[in-house]
Amino acid sequence: MDKRQKRYFLSENEIPTKWYNIQADMPNKPAPMISPETRQPITVEELSKLISKEAARQELNITDAWIDIPEPVQEMYRYYRSTPLVRAYGLEKALGTPAHIYFKNESVSPVGSHKLNSALPQAYYCKQEGATNITTETGAGQWGCALSYASKVFGLECAVYQVKISYEQKPYRRSVMQAFGAQVTPSPSMSTRAGKDILTKYPNHQGSLGTAISEAVELARTTPGCKYSLGSVMSHVSLHQTIIGLEAELQMQKAGEYPDVVIGCFGGGSNFSGIAFPFMRHNILDGKKTRFVAAEPESCPKLTRGKFCYDYGDESGYTPLMPMFSLGHSFKPANIHAGGLRYHGAGVVVSQLLKDGLMEAVDISQLGSFEAGLLFAKAEGIVPAPESCHAIAATIAEANRCKETGEEKVLLFCLSGHGLMDMSAYDQYISGSLGNYTISDEDIMSNTQNL
Ligand SMILES: *Cc1c(COP(=O)(O)O)cnc(C)c1O
């Protein structure tokens, strides 16, 4: 009988009670976000017209390395945390690699992805500060599901703009949001000025996260008692997600190992930041040499081929201008199935860290991602989200390099979600009707040259 330990958990009193704010320890702080109205660095006051004041404070906090997790949020975390740290013996064997592969399984959250880690505190802060409604955008629907549930938990009404292509491709995520009591609208819609403008210009617009953000921001701005909330990109979202890496650090200790490479898929950066920042802290402060790899889709390559510039977070230019790697806010990503990775920009913290060489990025083709996902499914019994497949593909590439060199490296990746709501995408891959999407340098140039 094989007695090797497969999964590592924390007891309830070992679960971290603070998040880690890497902004306090960064050698170079990110440049300030700029207000689209005043053209000056944005203030907490201004930002809190849109999002909760506490989230705004966290967003701009570059001094406190540790931020307390509110007790009611800790209580909700205990419903599903700690999530398991799993040694992927099955995958190691399938690859014949000497590498030790671990994954942090965020797919066990009630909504099936890491997104709930930030939805809970964001809804909590809005409620505390007197909001009655909350609104947001969602791509594939994971964030919408997480915020719909968190809104129900803390007693808020939730309205979600879902990217139209995902609304049609993934009808069951819409049903899940509705099951939690949220109101779901496909975006672009005729219910906002931003949506109308876009539909007038492009009647067949399939939607994008940038467009859906414009609609949700507009609703929040024009509705009393309504706050906007984001599922990725922003620094406070990355902050909340550090619960992933902080737990993983303690769990790796129980396994008696420390990662040589930490890998996460990359949409706006929240799950990558979540698993990476607590370990990156030891690179910055203690001279550790761990590598950090963000895996993005070949069709939306902001980290590997984007431009570092000031850009808007949404298509209509309602959000603050952020210093980030971007493909341009008018970039229209191809309709790949990893809906959560179809976003034109990267968070300001991750962008600065990439610029400073503290992390790396790789791009993964759509077919390569599904091939990796199916290999993982067969080896570990979990069907990964199409987004997570990108992290798996990058991990497999590292493990295969270890096979060539004979190195016993320790690899850790974040399984950001399961793919049980994405089986139509798997169907298409298995039947051979999926393709790859690459974009030309000219395409990238034309969207970023004026930024
Ligand atoms: C939203 C999502 C992503 C991408 O967002 P990040 O903020 O980059 O983490 C990745 N995986 C899953 C399962 C998601 O739901």
The ligand as an SDF file (V2000), in Angstrom:
LIG
                    3D

 15 15  0  0  0  0  0  0  0  0999 V2000
  -11.6190   34.5540  -13.2430 C   0  0  0  0  0  0  0  0  0  0  0  0
  -10.8320   33.3400  -13.2920 C   0  0  0  0  0  0  0  0  0  0  0  0
   -9.4900   33.3570  -13.7020 C   0  0  0  0  0  0  0  0  0  0  0  0
   -8.7980   34.6040  -14.1780 C   0  0  0  0  0  0  0  0  0  0  0  0
   -8.7640   35.6890  -13.3000 O   0  0  0  0  0  0  0  0  0  0  0  0
   -7.5140   36.0880  -12.4460 P   0  0  0  0  0  0  0  0  0  0  0  0
   -7.9370   37.3310  -11.7780 O   0  0  0  0  0  0  0  0  0  0  0  0
   -6.3680   36.3270  -13.3740 O   0  0  0  0  0  0  0  0  0  0  0  0
   -7.2470   35.0050  -11.4930 O   0  0  0  0  0  0  0  0  0  0  0  0
   -8.7870   32.1810  -13.6770 C   0  0  0  0  0  0  0  0  0  0  0  0
   -9.3600   31.0260  -13.3140 N   0  0  0  0  0  0  0  0  0  0  0  0
  -10.6340   30.9630  -12.9280 C   0  0  0  0  0  0  0  0  0  0  0  0
  -11.2170   29.6470  -12.5520 C   0  0  0  0  0  0  0  0  0  0  0  0
  -11.4110   32.1140  -12.9020 C   0  0  0  0  0  0  0  0  0  0  0  0
  -12.6740   32.0530  -12.5050 O   0  0  0  0  0  0  0  0  0  0  0  0
  1  2  1  0
  2  3  1  0
  2 14  2  0
  3  4  1  0
  3 10  2  0
  4  5  1  0
  5  6  1  0
  6  7  2  0
  6  8  1  0
  6  9  1  0
 10 11  1  0
 11 12  2  0
 12 13  1  0
 12 14  1  0
 14 15  1  0
M  END
$$$$
